[in-house]
Amino acid sequence: MTQAVYGQDNPYGANDADSIRCFENYNIAGSLFNSKQYAQAYESWDIVYTTCPGYHKNLYIMGPNIIKYKLKEVEEAGDEAAKNALVDQLLAQYDTRMKYFPGKEAYVTAAKAYVLYQYRLDSSMNEIYQMYEKAISIDPKEMSATQIQSYFFVAVKLFNEDALELSEVFDIYNQIDEAVAANTDDLNVELAELRTKRDSGMLDARGARILQSDSLSLRNFIAVKSNIDIKLRPILSSCDKIALVYNAESYAENKDNETWIRRAVRTLGAEYTNDSGEVASCRDNPLFFEMTERLYQMNPSTEAARNMGRLALARKDYSKALQYFGEAMNQELDPVLKADDLLKYAYCQQQLGRLADAKSSIMQSIALNKTGQAYLQLSVIYASAAGVCGSDAVEKNAVYWAAIDKANIAVSLDPSLRSAANRAIASYKKGVPTKRVAFDLGKTEGTKYTIGCWINETVTFEFYN
């Protein structure tokens, strides 16, 4: 009977003694792992992995961390042979996992690619690229933010070595952008549910752990999106370069291809740094407008509505832009993107003279994502309200002090806005009443005053002339 149960390739060992040995060492490894003594867990983990490879799926959940911490030890010791052996084992344990516990092929493939990216990039770049390409085609939601980022970095490296075409880089960028959006959408939905439970006191310990993990994952994906955009900018060096891929001829060939059009619109609409060091985009390309409208007709998605809003803004059709940005923000799950939609929405309201509504939209944006741009935009709205509130020349122009306050907050949140904010502040100071006018109205410097109406801000009188 023992011979029937134990074989040469039995996942539980070759005999009873092996099975007992694996049981003991699995518990030792698990205990050390749970106490974060990863490198110390290696010896017991290795015994189980080598002797009873099908013992438990947790063996392969613990394995990567344990081996990587062991790798740090041998790297610090300068033992190159031991390092290579551990990297080989790290790769092999993913294959062994698939043998005994199949499933999550995209995750395992991307994990192997990232091991090569970390330890053998120079010798395995093409292999890494192909593995990531396979993983993202299977299921991008199984890939981590770090894996997605390294996929794009490898693609850029291959492009710089003339091993990839420009069109392929753009395709990968858009593919990754879609993968990030898919992951962040899911995370935002789950986080909203978890936060509701937390705020109502219904979140248990497991939910609290998931909330913390999801919050970290979301931050990682947001950071990766920013890092990828930065990496792309040197490639998006000019609209002429982009037009080599997205032009009238290629559009004619893909007029009914929604995926191609969506990616073309996203690339043409992306911001890049030009040769003068200025941030620009290719949205003034007539094809951008034509494809944007075509995409919205094919599928009026959140992204398509947002692009239609940008198109309406370019045409100064603020009522239409308001409609499209409203449509986008009502569907958007990502709080950062929704906050940006709200700023565009507020700008349209401002242009239509609806200043109180514009302020409300900006405050909603700040609640979702507190940015310097939002406060700078709020300062402009306040300055636009000069003469609306108050009973005398000082009170009616007190909005300029509120505008200066918000512009200063903008700089504190985003120092890159300093130049624009300083220009705005210089303009606002010209609208502040003179000390003489204030004196005649019984107003003194240092006095606090609350502006009424929809502004509802408390300012301190400060005179500049």
Secondary structure by P-SEA (a helix, b strand, c coil): cccccccccccccccaaaaaaaaaaaaaaaaaaaacccccaaaaaaaaaacccccccccccccaaaaaaaaaaaaaaccaaaaaaaaaaaaaaaaaaaaccccaaaaaaaaaaaaaaaccccccaaaaaaaaaaaaaaccccccaaaaaaaaaaaaaaaaaccccaaaaaaaaaaaaaaaaaaaaaaaaaaaaaaaaaaaccccaaaaaaaaaaaaaaaaaaaaaaaaaaaaccccccaaaaaacccaaaaaaccccaaaaaaaaaaaabbbbccccccccccccaaaaaaaaaaaaacccaaaaaaaaaaaaaacaaaaaaaaaaaaaaacccaaaaaaaaaaaaaaaaaacaaaaaaaaaaaaaaacccaaaaaaaaaaaaaaccccccccccccaaaaaaaaaaaaaaaacccaaaaaaaaaaaaaaacccaaaaaaacccccbbbbbccccbbbbbbbbcc
